Amino acid sequence: MLDIRTKHVGGIPNPAGTAVIDRPELSDGRLLWRIARDSQVLDVNSPYAYLLWTRDFADTTVVARVGTEVVGFVSGYLRPDAPDTLVVWQVAVDSAHRGRGLARQMLDELVTRVRPKGARFLETTITADNDASNRLFSAFARAQGAHHARSTLFTSDLFPDGHDAEELHRIGPWPATTTQ
Ligand SMILES: CC(C)(COP(=O)(O)OP(=O)(O)OC[C@H]1O[C@@H](n2cnc3c(N)ncnc32)[C@H](O)[C@@H]1OP(=O)(O)O)[C@@H](O)C(=O)NCCC(=O)NCCS
């Protein structure tokens, strides 16, 4: 069983077999790109996009490290027009590390991080055929005790390449915190 910890200021030991949930660094950008590519499910964006993400959206992105390897990430941002909403852009865990709660733990950490900034909702889009992702976010909503609404957002005809429709999942609100 994988031991999962959250990195705090000052750091903690990171022995093999322990996953540490951490902020991304610039040097992680290429690793995020690799994990997205190897998932064979996610849309693979340019290496530049992942690099940019580790610079400009590091506060709303988490990585999971095992030893010196990055084995998973959740990338997100607070919507410029609705800063109470965390949009999760991509979630991926290396196939060797799936089924151990890593994605859930990364989501939990991200939400813990953005709640003091006033976030009360999480949004993400998922294609109907992505069972793992649908179950991940349903389990997350259940654990939060939060409402989980689904609606159509990006229909197939909006894409230039026959991409499947992306359904919007909106989870929340969770209670506001008082530490803003
Ligand atoms: C989706 C993904 C990130 C899940 O990562 P993970 O670390 O294995 O997920 P967890 O172990 O944290 O599981 C969290 C929940 O999702 C469920 N789940 C995860 N993968 C599942 C699968 N393949 N089939 C069914 N349920 C699954 C788990 O049962 C768990 O629910 P529970 O808490 O009710 O038991 C991983 O499968 C992946 O990287 N897939 C390819 C990329 C992708 O599809 N990303 C999502 C779209 S952005």
The ligand as an ORCA input file, in Angstrom:
! r2SCAN-3c Opt
* xyz 0 1
  C      -8.568      8.837    -13.560
  C      -7.258      8.588    -12.800
  C      -6.546      9.925    -12.616
  C      -7.586      7.962    -11.398
  O      -6.369      7.894    -10.651
  P      -6.211      6.928     -9.365
  O      -5.106      7.449     -8.541
  O      -6.127      5.517     -9.833
  O      -7.626      7.128     -8.640
  P      -7.914      6.837     -7.086
  O      -7.186      5.599     -6.687
  O      -7.647      8.065     -6.290
  O      -9.474      6.527     -7.108
  C     -10.427      7.506     -6.750
  C     -11.823      6.967     -7.015
  O     -12.032      6.721     -8.407
  C     -12.348      5.340     -8.634
  N     -11.594      4.887     -9.799
  C     -10.346      5.270    -10.152
  N      -9.978      4.611    -11.272
  C     -11.014      3.822    -11.613
  C     -11.247      2.897    -12.684
  N     -10.332      2.661    -13.636
  N     -12.446      2.284    -12.742
  C     -13.369      2.510    -11.798
  N     -13.220      3.365    -10.758
  C     -12.054      4.000    -10.680
  C     -11.858      4.614     -7.412
  O     -12.602      3.430     -7.181
  C     -12.067      5.618     -6.317
  O     -13.423      5.626     -5.894
  P     -13.782      5.241     -4.358
  O     -13.110      6.302     -3.513
  O     -15.275      5.292     -4.342
  O     -13.202      3.886     -4.180
  C      -6.334      7.581    -13.564
  O      -7.076      6.426    -13.853
  C      -5.758      8.144    -14.862
  O      -4.701      8.786    -14.852
  N      -6.457      7.899    -15.988
  C      -5.994      8.402    -17.294
  C      -6.174      9.909    -17.431
  C      -7.615     10.339    -17.200
  O      -8.573      9.713    -17.664
  N      -7.786     11.478    -16.475
  C      -9.096     12.033    -16.164
  C      -9.609     12.965    -17.197
  S      -8.997     14.632    -16.965
*
